[in-house]
Amino acid sequence: MSDYALASFVGHVGDPFDVVEAPGTTWTLAEAAGYGEVVDPATHGSFSLLFRGAPEPVFAQQTVTLRHPTIGEQAIFVTPVAADAEGVSYEAVFN
């Protein structure tokens, strides 16, 4: 998938995504949210994705390839935004 839109992800909140660069590592899509006025989520409005991973490994800000059984593989630039004893949250922002 190379055509990023909120509608591609919003139905997959709660789903696991495999981190291709780290076999055995899975992140859960915790949130998919639009910014500003989103008239049609199928268009390319601004939106963010929040993924939740395990406490280890911790990924630096970088592009990772995430694999989902329905939407396939996509390269997404993520930034770690929060961490606690239960895991790390990574955010991707699309403008």
PDB file as gemmi writes it, atoms N, CA and C in Angstrom:
CRYST1    1.000    1.000    1.000  90.00  90.00  90.00 P 1                      
ATOM      1  N   MET A   1       0.843  -1.178   0.000  1.00  0.00           N  
ATOM      2  CA  MET A   1       0.000   0.000   0.000  1.00  0.00           C  
ATOM      3  C   MET A   1       0.886   1.239   0.000  1.00  0.00           C  
ATOM      4  N   SER A   2       0.672   2.116  -0.915  1.00  0.00           N  
ATOM      5  CA  SER A   2       1.456   3.349  -0.944  1.00  0.00           C  
ATOM      6  C   SER A   2       0.554   4.565  -0.887  1.00  0.00           C  
ATOM      7  N   ASP A   3      -0.748   4.360  -0.800  1.00  0.00           N  
ATOM      8  CA  ASP A   3      -1.720   5.434  -0.790  1.00  0.00           C  
ATOM      9  C   ASP A   3      -2.283   5.546   0.625  1.00  0.00           C  
ATOM     10  N   TYR A   4      -1.695   6.418   1.436  1.00  0.00           N  
ATOM     11  CA  TYR A   4      -2.056   6.496   2.841  1.00  0.00           C  
ATOM     12  C   TYR A   4      -3.273   7.378   3.060  1.00  0.00           C  
ATOM     13  N   ALA A   5      -4.285   6.840   3.724  1.00  0.00           N  
ATOM     14  CA  ALA A   5      -5.487   7.575   4.080  1.00  0.00           C  
ATOM     15  C   ALA A   5      -5.991   7.027   5.412  1.00  0.00           C  
ATOM     16  N   LEU A   6      -6.639   7.877   6.183  1.00  0.00           N  
ATOM     17  CA  LEU A   6      -7.174   7.473   7.476  1.00  0.00           C  
ATOM     18  C   LEU A   6      -8.083   6.258   7.334  1.00  0.00           C  
ATOM     19  N   ALA A   7      -8.889   6.231   6.290  1.00  0.00           N  
ATOM     20  CA  ALA A   7      -9.829   5.127   6.094  1.00  0.00           C  
ATOM     21  C   ALA A   7      -9.135   3.774   5.966  1.00  0.00           C  
ATOM     22  N   SER A   8      -7.890   3.772   5.533  1.00  0.00           N  
ATOM     23  CA  SER A   8      -7.150   2.520   5.403  1.00  0.00           C  
ATOM     24  C   SER A   8      -6.830   1.893   6.753  1.00  0.00           C  
ATOM     25  N   PHE A   9      -6.809   2.718   7.805  1.00  0.00           N  
ATOM     26  CA  PHE A   9      -6.374   2.247   9.115  1.00  0.00           C  
ATOM     27  C   PHE A   9      -7.473   2.220  10.173  1.00  0.00           C  
ATOM     28  N   VAL A  10      -8.454   3.107  10.064  1.00  0.00           N  
ATOM     29  CA  VAL A  10      -9.414   3.290  11.158  1.00  0.00           C  
ATOM     30  C   VAL A  10     -10.151   2.001  11.528  1.00  0.00           C  
ATOM     31  N   GLY A  11     -10.405   1.145  10.586  1.00  0.00           N  
ATOM     32  CA  GLY A  11     -11.076  -0.119  10.876  1.00  0.00           C  
ATOM     33  C   GLY A  11     -10.170  -1.182  11.478  1.00  0.00           C  
ATOM     34  N   HIS A  12      -8.890  -0.839  11.654  1.00  0.00           N  
ATOM     35  CA  HIS A  12      -7.924  -1.813  12.165  1.00  0.00           C  
ATOM     36  C   HIS A  12      -7.365  -1.453  13.534  1.00  0.00           C  
ATOM     37  N   VAL A  13      -8.014  -0.491  14.215  1.00  0.00           N  
ATOM     38  CA  VAL A  13      -7.606  -0.171  15.586  1.00  0.00           C  
ATOM     39  C   VAL A  13      -7.788  -1.425  16.441  1.00  0.00           C  
ATOM     40  N   GLY A  14      -6.771  -1.755  17.196  1.00  0.00           N  
ATOM     41  CA  GLY A  14      -6.779  -2.974  18.008  1.00  0.00           C  
ATOM     42  C   GLY A  14      -6.093  -4.151  17.336  1.00  0.00           C  
ATOM     43  N   ASP A  15      -5.793  -4.015  16.048  1.00  0.00           N  
ATOM     44  CA  ASP A  15      -5.148  -5.100  15.303  1.00  0.00           C  
ATOM     45  C   ASP A  15      -3.633  -5.097  15.505  1.00  0.00           C  
ATOM     46  N   PRO A  16      -3.018  -6.273  15.415  1.00  0.00           N  
ATOM     47  CA  PRO A  16      -1.554  -6.356  15.465  1.00  0.00           C  
ATOM     48  C   PRO A  16      -0.935  -6.070  14.097  1.00  0.00           C  
ATOM     49  N   PHE A  17       0.216  -5.425  14.113  1.00  0.00           N  
ATOM     50  CA  PHE A  17       1.027  -5.173  12.926  1.00  0.00           C  
ATOM     51  C   PHE A  17       2.420  -5.722  13.212  1.00  0.00           C  
ATOM     52  N   ASP A  18       2.943  -6.555  12.337  1.00  0.00           N  
ATOM     53  CA  ASP A  18       4.291  -7.101  12.498  1.00  0.00           C  
ATOM     54  C   ASP A  18       5.321  -6.064  12.057  1.00  0.00           C  
ATOM     55  N   VAL A  19       6.377  -5.910  12.849  1.00  0.00           N  
ATOM     56  CA  VAL A  19       7.491  -5.036  12.486  1.00  0.00           C  
ATOM     57  C   VAL A  19       8.469  -5.892  11.693  1.00  0.00           C  
ATOM     58  N   VAL A  20       8.531  -5.665  10.389  1.00  0.00           N  
ATOM     59  CA  VAL A  20       9.305  -6.517   9.490  1.00  0.00           C  
ATOM     60  C   VAL A  20      10.790  -6.523   9.855  1.00  0.00           C  
ATOM     61  N   GLU A  21      11.322  -5.377  10.257  1.00  0.00           N  
ATOM     62  CA  GLU A  21      12.751  -5.276  10.574  1.00  0.00           C  
ATOM     63  C   GLU A  21      13.151  -6.026  11.851  1.00  0.00           C  
ATOM     64  N   ALA A  22      12.172  -6.414  12.655  1.00  0.00           N  
ATOM     65  CA  ALA A  22      12.450  -7.125  13.908  1.00  0.00           C  
ATOM     66  C   ALA A  22      11.518  -8.327  14.013  1.00  0.00           C  
ATOM     67  N   PRO A  23      11.867  -9.439  13.366  1.00  0.00           N  
ATOM     68  CA  PRO A  23      11.006 -10.618  13.393  1.00  0.00           C  
ATOM     69  C   PRO A  23      10.585 -10.989  14.818  1.00  0.00           C  
ATOM     70  N   GLY A  24       9.302 -11.289  14.967  1.00  0.00           N  
ATOM     71  CA  GLY A  24       8.756 -11.626  16.283  1.00  0.00           C  
ATOM     72  C   GLY A  24       8.238 -10.424  17.050  1.00  0.00           C  
ATOM     73  N   THR A  25       8.454  -9.215  16.510  1.00  0.00           N  
ATOM     74  CA  THR A  25       7.990  -7.995  17.170  1.00  0.00           C  
ATOM     75  C   THR A  25       6.680  -7.558  16.534  1.00  0.00           C  
ATOM     76  N   THR A  26       5.687  -7.324  17.381  1.00  0.00           N  
ATOM     77  CA  THR A  26       4.365  -6.908  16.931  1.00  0.00           C  
ATOM     78  C   THR A  26       3.944  -5.657  17.681  1.00  0.00           C  
ATOM     79  N   TRP A  27       3.378  -4.714  16.959  1.00  0.00           N  
ATOM     80  CA  TRP A  27       2.779  -3.522  17.560  1.00  0.00           C  
ATOM     81  C   TRP A  27       1.280  -3.574  17.326  1.00  0.00           C  
ATOM     82  N   THR A  28       0.524  -3.025  18.267  1.00  0.00           N  
ATOM     83  CA  THR A  28      -0.922  -2.926  18.135  1.00  0.00           C  
ATOM     84  C   THR A  28      -1.294  -1.506  17.744  1.00  0.00           C  
ATOM     85  N   LEU A  29      -2.167  -1.356  16.765  1.00  0.00           N  
ATOM     86  CA  LEU A  29      -2.667  -0.030  16.409  1.00  0.00           C  
ATOM     87  C   LEU A  29      -3.643   0.401  17.490  1.00  0.00           C  
ATOM     88  N   ALA A  30      -3.239   1.379  18.291  1.00  0.00           N  
ATOM     89  CA  ALA A  30      -4.038   1.821  19.427  1.00  0.00           C  
ATOM     90  C   ALA A  30      -5.015   2.931  19.058  1.00  0.00           C  
ATOM     91  N   GLU A  31      -4.663   3.737  18.058  1.00  0.00           N  
ATOM     92  CA  GLU A  31      -5.510   4.872  17.699  1.00  0.00           C  
ATOM     93  C   GLU A  31      -5.243   5.299  16.262  1.00  0.00           C  
ATOM     94  N   ALA A  32      -6.291   5.708  15.577  1.00  0.00           N  
ATOM     95  CA  ALA A  32      -6.204   6.306  14.244  1.00  0.00           C  
ATOM     96  C   ALA A  32      -7.116   7.517  14.269  1.00  0.00           C  
ATOM     97  N   ALA A  33      -6.541   8.716  14.203  1.00  0.00           N  
ATOM     98  CA  ALA A  33      -7.327   9.939  14.393  1.00  0.00           C  
ATOM     99  C   ALA A  33      -7.026  10.975  13.328  1.00  0.00           C  
ATOM    100  N   GLY A  34      -8.082  11.644  12.868  1.00  0.00           N  
ATOM    101  CA  GLY A  34      -7.934  12.722  11.903  1.00  0.00           C  
ATOM    102  C   GLY A  34      -7.676  14.041  12.600  1.00  0.00           C  
ATOM    103  N   TYR A  35      -7.037  14.962  11.885  1.00  0.00           N  
ATOM    104  CA  TYR A  35      -6.770  16.308  12.377  1.00  0.00           C  
ATOM    105  C   TYR A  35      -7.605  17.291  11.601  1.00  0.00           C  
ATOM    106  N   GLY A  36      -8.096  18.294  12.294  1.00  0.00           N  
ATOM    107  CA  GLY A  36      -8.836  19.340  11.611  1.00  0.00           C  
ATOM    108  C   GLY A  36     -10.135  18.812  11.046  1.00  0.00           C  
ATOM    109  N   GLU A  37     -10.548  19.385   9.945  1.00  0.00           N  
ATOM    110  CA  GLU A  37     -11.807  19.038   9.321  1.00  0.00           C  
ATOM    111  C   GLU A  37     -11.593  17.882   8.350  1.00  0.00           C  
ATOM    112  N   VAL A  38     -12.061  16.717   8.728  1.00  0.00           N  
ATOM    113  CA  VAL A  38     -11.954  15.547   7.857  1.00  0.00           C  
ATOM    114  C   VAL A  38     -13.334  15.303   7.265  1.00  0.00           C  
ATOM    115  N   VAL A  39     -13.533  15.772   6.061  1.00  0.00           N  
ATOM    116  CA  VAL A  39     -14.822  15.638   5.406  1.00  0.00           C  
ATOM    117  C   VAL A  39     -15.021  14.213   4.913  1.00  0.00           C  
ATOM    118  N   ASP A  40     -13.991  13.653   4.328  1.00  0.00           N  
ATOM    119  CA  ASP A  40     -14.049  12.303   3.787  1.00  0.00           C  
ATOM    120  C   ASP A  40     -12.782  11.556   4.186  1.00  0.00           C  
ATOM    121  N   PRO A  41     -12.870  10.582   5.113  1.00  0.00           N  
ATOM    122  CA  PRO A  41     -11.669   9.885   5.576  1.00  0.00           C  
ATOM    123  C   PRO A  41     -10.949   9.092   4.484  1.00  0.00           C  
ATOM    124  N   ALA A  42     -11.575   8.891   3.327  1.00  0.00           N  
ATOM    125  CA  ALA A  42     -10.911   8.187   2.229  1.00  0.00           C  
ATOM    126  C   ALA A  42      -9.937   9.102   1.495  1.00  0.00           C  
ATOM    127  N   THR A  43     -10.021  10.414   1.740  1.00  0.00           N  
ATOM    128  CA  THR A  43      -9.101  11.342   1.093  1.00  0.00           C  
ATOM    129  C   THR A  43      -7.829  11.451   1.923  1.00  0.00           C  
ATOM    130  N   HIS A  44      -6.934  12.266   1.462  1.00  0.00           N  
ATOM    131  CA  HIS A  44      -5.629  12.361   2.097  1.00  0.00           C  
ATOM    132  C   HIS A  44      -5.551  13.496   3.107  1.00  0.00           C  
ATOM    133  N   GLY A  45      -6.502  13.599   3.991  1.00  0.00           N  
ATOM    134  CA  GLY A  45      -6.444  14.601   5.041  1.00  0.00           C  
ATOM    135  C   GLY A  45      -5.348  14.255   6.033  1.00  0.00           C  
ATOM    136  N   SER A  46      -5.042  15.196   6.915  1.00  0.00           N  
ATOM    137  CA  SER A  46      -4.023  14.961   7.936  1.00  0.00           C  
ATOM    138  C   SER A  46      -4.567  14.013   8.997  1.00  0.00           C  
ATOM    139  N   PHE A  47      -3.730  13.061   9.408  1.00  0.00           N  
ATOM    140  CA  PHE A  47      -4.139  12.122  10.443  1.00  0.00           C  
ATOM    141  C   PHE A  47      -2.909  11.555  11.139  1.00  0.00           C  
ATOM    142  N   SER A  48      -3.150  10.910  12.272  1.00  0.00           N  
ATOM    143  CA  SER A  48      -2.057  10.263  12.999  1.00  0.00           C  
ATOM    144  C   SER A  48      -2.459   8.851  13.372  1.00  0.00           C  
ATOM    145  N   LEU A  49      -1.435   8.029  13.544  1.00  0.00           N  
ATOM    146  CA  LEU A  49      -1.605   6.662  14.019  1.00  0.00           C  
ATOM    147  C   LEU A  49      -0.777   6.510  15.276  1.00  0.00           C  
ATOM    148  N   LEU A  50      -1.312   5.828  16.256  1.00  0.00           N  
ATOM    149  CA  LEU A  50      -0.578   5.545  17.480  1.00  0.00           C  
ATOM    150  C   LEU A  50      -0.500   4.037  17.632  1.00  0.00           C  
ATOM    151  N   PHE A  51       0.726   3.538  17.657  1.00  0.00           N  
ATOM    152  CA  PHE A  51       0.977   2.112  17.825  1.00  0.00           C  
ATOM    153  C   PHE A  51       1.525   1.865  19.221  1.00  0.00           C  
ATOM    154  N   ARG A  52       1.245   0.702  19.767  1.00  0.00           N  
ATOM    155  CA  ARG A  52       1.741   0.331  21.088  1.00  0.00           C  
ATOM    156  C   ARG A  52       2.562  -0.942  20.946  1.00  0.00           C  
ATOM    157  N   GLY A  53       3.825  -0.880  21.434  1.00  0.00           N  
ATOM    158  CA  GLY A  53       4.721  -2.029  21.383  1.00  0.00           C  
ATOM    159  C   GLY A  53       5.156  -2.452  22.769  1.00  0.00           C  
ATOM    160  N   ALA A  54       5.873  -3.536  22.838  1.00  0.00           N  
ATOM    161  CA  ALA A  54       6.407  -4.058  24.094  1.00  0.00           C  
ATOM    162  C   ALA A  54       7.499  -3.118  24.629  1.00  0.00           C  
ATOM    163  N   PRO A  55       7.881  -3.274  25.893  1.00  0.00           N  
ATOM    164  CA  PRO A  55       8.947  -2.436  26.460  1.00  0.00           C  
ATOM    165  C   PRO A  55      10.285  -2.591  25.738  1.00  0.00           C  
ATOM    166  N   GLU A  56      10.543  -3.755  25.169  1.00  0.00           N  
ATOM    167  CA  GLU A  56      11.772  -4.028  24.416  1.00  0.00           C  
ATOM    168  C   GLU A  56      11.403  -4.802  23.162  1.00  0.00           C  
ATOM    169  N   PRO A  57      12.040  -4.578  22.052  1.00  0.00           N  
ATOM    170  CA  PRO A  57      13.055  -3.546  21.829  1.00  0.00           C  
ATOM    171  C   PRO A  57      12.409  -2.171  21.677  1.00  0.00           C  
ATOM    172  N   VAL A  58      13.183  -1.137  21.987  1.00  0.00           N  
ATOM    173  CA  VAL A  58      12.745   0.238  21.781  1.00  0.00           C  
ATOM    174  C   VAL A  58      13.325   0.718  20.456  1.00  0.00           C  
ATOM    175  N   PHE A  59      12.487   1.221  19.601  1.00  0.00           N  
ATOM    176  CA  PHE A  59      12.914   1.721  18.300  1.00  0.00           C  
ATOM    177  C   PHE A  59      13.103   3.231  18.367  1.00  0.00           C  
ATOM    178  N   ALA A  60      14.180   3.721  17.779  1.00  0.00           N  
ATOM    179  CA  ALA A  60      14.405   5.162  17.662  1.00  0.00           C  
ATOM    180  C   ALA A  60      13.471   5.701  16.578  1.00  0.00           C  
ATOM    181  N   GLN A  61      13.414   7.013  16.471  1.00  0.00           N  
ATOM    182  CA  GLN A  61      12.662   7.642  15.383  1.00  0.00           C  
ATOM    183  C   GLN A  61      13.231   7.147  14.058  1.00  0.00           C  
ATOM    184  N   GLN A  62      12.377   6.539  13.238  1.00  0.00           N  
ATOM    185  CA  GLN A  62      12.847   5.946  11.988  1.00  0.00           C  
ATOM    186  C   GLN A  62      11.671   5.463  11.149  1.00  0.00           C  
ATOM    187  N   THR A  63      11.977   5.046   9.942  1.00  0.00           N  
ATOM    188  CA  THR A  63      10.980   4.411   9.088  1.00  0.00           C  
ATOM    189  C   THR A  63      11.037   2.910   9.334  1.00  0.00           C  
ATOM    190  N   VAL A  64       9.877   2.336   9.633  1.00  0.00           N  
ATOM    191  CA  VAL A  64       9.772   0.887   9.816  1.00  0.00           C  
ATOM    192  C   VAL A  64       8.764   0.350   8.806  1.00  0.00           C  
ATOM    193  N   THR A  65       8.900  -0.909   8.478  1.00  0.00           N  
ATOM    194  CA  THR A  65       7.932  -1.567   7.611  1.00  0.00           C  
ATOM    195  C   THR A  65       6.991  -2.362   8.493  1.00  0.00           C  
ATOM    196  N   LEU A  66       5.711  -2.034   8.414  1.00  0.00           N  
ATOM    197  CA  LEU A  66       4.701  -2.735   9.206  1.00  0.00           C  
ATOM    198  C   LEU A  66       3.852  -3.594   8.283  1.00  0.00           C  
ATOM    199  N   ARG A  67       3.586  -4.817   8.729  1.00  0.00           N  
ATOM    200  CA  ARG A  67       2.817  -5.779   7.927  1.00  0.00           C  
ATOM    201  C   ARG A  67       1.511  -6.107   8.648  1.00  0.00           C  
ATOM    202  N   HIS A  68       0.425  -6.003   7.893  1.00  0.00           N  
ATOM    203  CA  HIS A  68      -0.912  -6.338   8.406  1.00  0.00           C  
ATOM    204  C   HIS A  68      -1.543  -7.329   7.420  1.00  0.00           C  
ATOM    205  N   PRO A  69      -2.249  -8.332   7.910  1.00  0.00           N  
ATOM    206  CA  PRO A  69      -2.781  -9.352   7.002  1.00  0.00           C  
ATOM    207  C   PRO A  69      -3.776  -8.835   5.969  1.00  0.00           C  
ATOM    208  N   THR A  70      -4.474  -7.748   6.269  1.00  0.00           N  
ATOM    209  CA  THR A  70      -5.467  -7.219   5.338  1.00  0.00           C  
ATOM    210  C   THR A  70      -4.919  -6.103   4.458  1.00  0.00           C  
ATOM    211  N   ILE A  71      -4.191  -5.160   5.036  1.00  0.00           N  
ATOM    212  CA  ILE A  71      -3.732  -4.002   4.252  1.00  0.00           C  
ATOM    213  C   ILE A  71      -2.299  -4.149   3.751  1.00  0.00           C  
ATOM    214  N   GLY A  72      -1.647  -5.244   4.091  1.00  0.00           N  
ATOM    215  CA  GLY A  72      -0.317  -5.527   3.551  1.00  0.00           C  
ATOM    216  C   GLY A  72       0.803  -4.802   4.272  1.00  0.00           C  
ATOM    217  N   GLU A  73       1.907  -4.592   3.545  1.00  0.00           N  
ATOM    218  CA  GLU A  73       3.089  -3.937   4.104  1.00  0.00           C  
ATOM    219  C   GLU A  73       3.112  -2.461   3.732  1.00  0.00           C  
ATOM    220  N   GLN A  74       3.549  -1.636   4.674  1.00  0.00           N  
ATOM    221  CA  GLN A  74       3.717  -0.221   4.423  1.00  0.00           C  
ATOM    222  C   GLN A  74       4.897   0.300   5.224  1.00  0.00           C  
ATOM    223  N   ALA A  75       5.674   1.166   4.599  1.00  0.00           N  
ATOM    224  CA  ALA A  75       6.788   1.832   5.269  1.00  0.00           C  
ATOM    225  C   ALA A  75       6.238   3.081   5.934  1.00  0.00           C  
ATOM    226  N   ILE A  76       6.409   3.179   7.246  1.00  0.00           N  
ATOM    227  CA  ILE A  76       5.830   4.284   8.011  1.00  0.00           C  
ATOM    228  C   ILE A  76       6.913   4.880   8.909  1.00  0.00           C  
ATOM    229  N   PHE A  77       7.023   6.207   8.880  1.00  0.00           N  
ATOM    230  CA  PHE A  77       7.964   6.921   9.750  1.00  0.00           C  
ATOM    231  C   PHE A  77       7.308   7.094  11.109  1.00  0.00           C  
ATOM    232  N   VAL A  78       7.936   6.549  12.158  1.00  0.00           N  
ATOM    233  CA  VAL A  78       7.386   6.595  13.510  1.00  0.00           C  
ATOM    234  C   VAL A  78       8.359   7.271  14.464  1.00  0.00           C  
ATOM    235  N   THR A  79       7.788   7.820  15.515  1.00  0.00           N  
ATOM    236  CA  THR A  79       8.559   8.449  16.585  1.00  0.00           C  
ATOM    237  C   THR A  79       8.063   7.887  17.911  1.00  0.00           C  
ATOM    238  N   PRO A  80       8.970   7.449  18.784  1.00  0.00           N  
ATOM    239  CA  PRO A  80       8.510   7.034  20.114  1.00  0.00           C  
ATOM    240  C   PRO A  80       8.035   8.265  20.877  1.00  0.00           C  
ATOM    241  N   VAL A  81       6.825   8.205  21.436  1.00  0.00           N  
ATOM    242  CA  VAL A  81       6.255   9.373  22.114  1.00  0.00           C  
ATOM    243  C   VAL A  81       5.979   9.152  23.591  1.00  0.00           C  
ATOM    244  N   ALA A  82       5.981   7.904  24.027  1.00  0.00           N  
ATOM    245  CA  ALA A  82       5.735   7.621  25.444  1.00  0.00           C  
ATOM    246  C   ALA A  82       6.221   6.212  25.759  1.00  0.00           C  
ATOM    247  N   ALA A  83       6.586   6.014  27.013  1.00  0.00           N  
ATOM    248  CA  ALA A  83       7.002   4.682  27.469  1.00  0.00           C  
ATOM    249  C   ALA A  83       6.632   4.534  28.933  1.00  0.00           C  
ATOM    250  N   ASP A  84       6.270   3.316  29.295  1.00  0.00           N  
ATOM    251  CA  ASP A  84       6.027   2.971  30.689  1.00  0.00           C  
ATOM    252  C   ASP A  84       6.426   1.513  30.875  1.00  0.00           C  
ATOM    253  N   ALA A  85       6.139   0.948  32.028  1.00  0.00           N  
ATOM    254  CA  ALA A  85       6.541  -0.425  32.312  1.00  0.00           C  
ATOM    255  C   ALA A  85       5.869  -1.437  31.383  1.00  0.00           C  
ATOM    256  N   GLU A  86       4.731  -1.055  30.801  1.00  0.00           N  
ATOM    257  CA  GLU A  86       3.986  -1.975  29.955  1.00  0.00           C  
ATOM    258  C   GLU A  86       4.349  -1.897  28.478  1.00  0.00           C  
ATOM    259  N   GLY A  87       5.048  -0.832  28.069  1.00  0.00           N  
ATOM    260  CA  GLY A  87       5.424  -0.753  26.666  1.00  0.00           C  
ATOM    261  C   GLY A  87       5.752   0.644  26.194  1.00  0.00           C  
ATOM    262  N   VAL A  88       5.924   0.755  24.875  1.00  0.00           N  
ATOM    263  CA  VAL A  88       6.302   2.002  24.213  1.00  0.00           C  
ATOM    264  C   VAL A  88       5.220   2.358  23.197  1.00  0.00           C  
ATOM    265  N   SER A  89       4.883   3.650  23.135  1.00  0.00           N  
ATOM    266  CA  SER A  89       3.941   4.150  22.133  1.00  0.00           C  
ATOM    267  C   SER A  89       4.722   4.855  21.040  1.00  0.00           C  
ATOM    268  N   TYR A  90       4.334   4.565  19.787  1.00  0.00           N  
ATOM    269  CA  TYR A  90       4.977   5.160  18.614  1.00  0.00           C  
ATOM    270  C   TYR A  90       3.904   5.894  17.816  1.00  0.00           C  
ATOM    271  N   GLU A  91       4.232   7.107  17.370  1.00  0.00           N  
ATOM    272  CA  GLU A  91       3.278   7.893  16.589  1.00  0.00           C  
ATOM    273  C   GLU A  91       3.776   8.098  15.167  1.00  0.00           C  
ATOM    274  N   ALA A  92       2.845   8.025  14.234  1.00  0.00           N  
ATOM    275  CA  ALA A  92       3.095   8.357  12.837  1.00  0.00           C  
ATOM    276  C   ALA A  92       2.117   9.462  12.461  1.00  0.00           C  
ATOM    277  N   VAL A  93       2.613  10.532  11.834  1.00  0.00           N  
ATOM    278  CA  VAL A  93       1.768  11.660  11.439  1.00  0.00           C  
ATOM    279  C   VAL A  93       1.811  11.785   9.931  1.00  0.00           C  
ATOM    280  N   PHE A  94       0.634  11.919   9.324  1.00  0.00           N  
ATOM    281  CA  PHE A  94       0.500  12.068   7.875  1.00  0.00           C  
ATOM    282  C   PHE A  94      -0.137  13.419   7.584  1.00  0.00           C  
ATOM    283  N   ASN A  95       0.500  14.211   6.732  1.00  0.00           N  
ATOM    284  CA  ASN A  95      -0.039  15.529   6.374  1.00  0.00           C  
ATOM    285  C   ASN A  95      -0.453  15.561   4.929  1.00  0.00           C  
TER     286      ASN A  95                                                      
END                                                                             
